[in-house]
Amino acid sequence: MNENKIKHLEFIQGVINRMGQNSFLLKGWAVTLVAGLFVFANTQDMEWRMISIAFIPSIFFWLLDGYFLWQEKLFRKLYDQVRKKAEEEVIDFSMNVQPFVREVHSWISTCFSNTLSLFYLPIISIIIITIVVAW
């Protein structure tokens, strides 16, 4: 296999790994922040107001996590394209994923994928239930 092709695939794989790591960290931060706000709200007189603040970071983390997953899917398409290149084709080390935007579901659609919905919907449901109970 062409040495340049291998190096280009390594660059793309590095980006894919970073996107996955970012997604993992966001999930950890989301749980930590919501749990922290719940604990803090339990010590305050205005419980439901403090708990409702947990909505904001939960929604933003969900959207940001969806963005990272969307980018990861785009880079996987780029990886696949480079992988299929013939030996004689020129490797330009391009990291441009724009040509694949039409091949992958939109960013917002990716936010509602099973992977993210099964994580963030329970968190938001717990926030809503807790607000109703605390109110």
Kinemage of the C-alpha trace (Angstrom):
@kinemage 1
@onewidth
@group {chain A} dominant
@subgroup {mainchain}
@vectorlist {calphas} color= white
{ca met a 1} P 0.000 0.000 0.000
{ca asn a 2} L 1.131 3.532 -0.757
{ca glu a 3} L 2.938 5.150 2.200
{ca asn a 4} L 1.136 8.470 1.639
{ca lys a 5} L -2.218 6.693 1.641
{ca ile a 6} L -1.435 5.038 4.970
{ca lys a 7} L -0.357 8.373 6.477
{ca his a 8} L -3.513 10.109 5.214
{ca leu a 9} L -5.675 7.342 6.703
{ca glu a 10} L -3.836 7.766 10.019
{ca phe a 11} L -4.572 11.521 9.996
{ca ile a 12} L -8.266 10.896 9.352
{ca gln a 13} L -8.403 8.163 12.002
{ca gly a 14} L -6.861 10.585 14.495
{ca val a 15} L -9.688 13.053 13.877
{ca ile a 16} L -12.301 10.286 14.214
{ca asn a 17} L -10.741 9.230 17.524
{ca arg a 18} L -10.805 12.829 18.813
{ca met a 19} L -14.482 13.199 17.884
{ca gly a 20} L -15.295 10.007 19.779
{ca gln a 21} L -13.289 11.185 22.787
{ca asn a 22} L -15.037 14.573 22.730
{ca ser a 23} L -18.409 12.845 22.672
{ca phe a 24} L -17.419 10.672 25.631
{ca leu a 25} L -16.250 13.701 27.621
{ca leu a 26} L -19.466 15.613 26.881
{ca lys a 27} L -21.569 12.757 28.209
{ca gly a 28} L -19.501 12.688 31.383
{ca trp a 29} L -19.807 16.457 31.824
{ca ala a 30} L -23.554 16.347 31.197
{ca val a 31} L -24.138 13.750 33.903
{ca thr a 32} L -21.766 15.468 36.343
{ca leu a 33} L -23.282 18.911 35.839
{ca val a 34} L -26.901 17.751 36.103
{ca ala a 35} L -26.127 15.675 39.208
{ca gly a 36} L -24.271 18.624 40.737
{ca leu a 37} L -27.201 20.967 40.090
{ca phe a 38} L -29.565 18.427 41.644
{ca val a 39} L -27.405 18.241 44.780
{ca phe a 40} L -27.114 22.022 44.932
{ca ala a 41} L -30.884 22.417 44.413
{ca asn a 42} L -31.520 20.045 47.296
{ca thr a 43} L -29.713 22.424 49.648
{ca gln a 44} L -31.572 25.526 48.434
{ca asp a 45} L -35.061 26.838 49.129
{ca met a 46} L -35.862 27.322 45.446
{ca glu a 47} L -35.393 23.683 44.390
{ca trp a 48} L -37.387 23.613 41.161
{ca arg a 49} L -35.717 26.776 39.852
{ca met a 50} L -32.249 25.336 40.394
{ca ile a 51} L -33.259 22.056 38.814
{ca ser a 52} L -34.728 23.853 35.792
{ca ile a 53} L -31.299 25.417 35.190
{ca ala a 54} L -30.101 21.881 34.363
{ca phe a 55} L -32.129 22.078 31.141
{ca ile a 56} L -29.778 24.575 29.552
{ca pro a 57} L -26.517 22.594 29.726
{ca ser a 58} L -28.343 19.355 28.909
{ca ile a 59} L -29.700 20.777 25.663
{ca phe a 60} L -26.368 22.391 24.729
{ca phe a 61} L -24.407 19.211 25.503
{ca trp a 62} L -26.907 17.215 23.421
{ca leu a 63} L -26.507 19.556 20.442
{ca leu a 64} L -22.726 19.655 20.758
{ca asp a 65} L -22.554 15.877 21.102
{ca gly a 66} L -24.701 15.600 17.959
{ca tyr a 67} L -22.283 17.903 16.156
{ca phe a 68} L -19.304 15.729 17.111
{ca leu a 69} L -21.127 12.564 16.024
{ca trp a 70} L -22.079 14.233 12.724
{ca gln a 71} L -18.461 15.276 12.121
{ca glu a 72} L -17.296 11.762 12.988
{ca lys a 73} L -19.660 10.315 10.360
{ca leu a 74} L -18.365 12.769 7.764
{ca phe a 75} L -14.763 11.822 8.502
{ca arg a 76} L -15.663 8.136 8.272
{ca lys a 77} L -16.928 8.825 4.748
{ca leu a 78} L -13.656 10.589 3.920
{ca tyr a 79} L -11.726 7.646 5.383
{ca asp a 80} L -13.700 5.236 3.218
{ca gln a 81} L -13.026 7.332 0.091
{ca val a 82} L -9.273 7.445 0.754
{ca arg a 83} L -9.244 3.732 1.580
{ca lys a 84} L -10.756 2.897 -1.822
{ca lys a 85} L -8.282 4.998 -3.827
{ca ala a 86} L -6.161 3.046 -6.288
{ca glu a 87} L -2.404 2.898 -5.780
{ca glu a 88} L -1.690 5.235 -8.671
{ca glu a 89} L -4.116 7.947 -7.495
{ca val a 90} L -2.543 11.035 -5.954
{ca ile a 91} L -2.975 11.405 -2.200
{ca asp a 92} L -3.489 15.110 -1.476
{ca phe a 93} L -3.908 14.782 2.324
{ca ser a 94} L -7.188 16.689 2.105
{ca met a 95} L -9.295 16.748 5.258
{ca asn a 96} L -12.248 18.398 3.496
{ca val a 97} L -15.499 16.610 4.376
{ca gln a 98} L -17.823 19.004 2.494
{ca pro a 99} L -18.345 16.587 -0.430
{ca phe a 100} L -19.956 14.090 1.982
{ca val a 101} L -22.464 16.427 3.649
{ca arg a 102} L -25.259 15.241 1.348
{ca glu a 103} L -24.436 11.572 2.056
{ca val a 104} L -24.810 11.857 5.840
{ca his a 105} L -27.918 12.792 7.808
{ca ser a 106} L -28.035 16.428 8.886
{ca trp a 107} L -26.557 17.630 12.158
{ca ile a 108} L -29.980 18.042 13.793
{ca ser a 109} L -31.084 14.644 12.515
{ca thr a 110} L -27.908 13.140 13.994
{ca cys a 111} L -28.806 14.737 17.349
{ca phe a 112} L -31.917 12.549 17.398
{ca ser a 113} L -30.091 9.330 16.533
{ca asn a 114} L -30.682 6.345 18.812
{ca thr a 115} L -27.225 6.707 20.328
{ca leu a 116} L -27.793 10.245 21.574
{ca ser a 117} L -31.543 10.084 22.224
{ca leu a 118} L -31.175 7.077 24.507
{ca phe a 119} L -28.653 9.032 26.565
{ca tyr a 120} L -30.065 12.577 26.684
{ca leu a 121} L -33.835 11.929 26.693
{ca pro a 122} L -33.709 10.088 30.053
{ca ile a 123} L -31.671 12.941 31.549
{ca ile a 124} L -34.190 15.516 30.342
{ca ser a 125} L -37.083 13.299 31.492
{ca ile a 126} L -35.575 13.082 34.970
{ca ile a 127} L -35.194 16.869 35.046
{ca ile a 128} L -38.854 17.342 34.054
{ca ile a 129} L -40.114 14.786 36.578
{ca thr a 130} L -38.028 16.342 39.333
{ca ile a 131} L -39.297 19.849 38.512
{ca val a 132} L -42.923 18.639 38.621
{ca val a 133} L -42.371 16.855 41.938
{ca ala a 134} L -40.454 19.794 43.470
{ca trp a 135} L -42.968 22.370 42.331
